[in-house]
Amino acid sequence: MNRTLVGALGALMLVAAGVFWWQGHAAVQKNPALAAVPSSAPSAEASEDDTLPTADGDGLQGPALPHASEASREQRRFDRFDKDRDGRITRNELLAPRAKDFRKLDVDGNNLLSFDEWAVSTENKFKSADANGDGALTRAEFVTTKQKTKKASCACK
């Protein structure tokens, strides 16, 4: 039994190696359409620009390298906060992105954030999950508080 299994596995490996060799050999062969026209003598219809370059690449030059920005990651981060571009970040500039979120939570507008205002999203989630309104969640009610997973939006076709 073991010899049969090893023999079959060996035969499969040999067939796979043959297929890979065959595919590799086919990819290396020259294109027959290009082989019909000698590369050293262009046809009468082809202009000087239509000839194929030689393999050595003499006289050929690729495109220029892209210019890299001198700004580092920290410099770019600093520039995002420095709104007035004076080279300094003030307290207001640093806290400005957070002010909008704070105003959403400060429902009564007194610039003081109470625990209830801070926990309003959790409180709303609890109230919506408590179906019978008894102030406690059963296992079935608690299941409804699970975060919804986002499905990947792939337009692959």
Secondary structure, 3 states (H helix, E strand, C coil): CHHHHHHHHHHHHHHHHHHHHHHHHHHHCCCHHHHCCCCCCCCCCCCHHHCCCCCCCCCCCCCCCCCCCCCCHHHHHHHHHCCCCCCCCCHHHHHHHHHHHHHHHCCCCCCCCCHHHHCHHHHHHHHHHCCCCCCCCCHHHHHCCCCCCCCCCCCCC
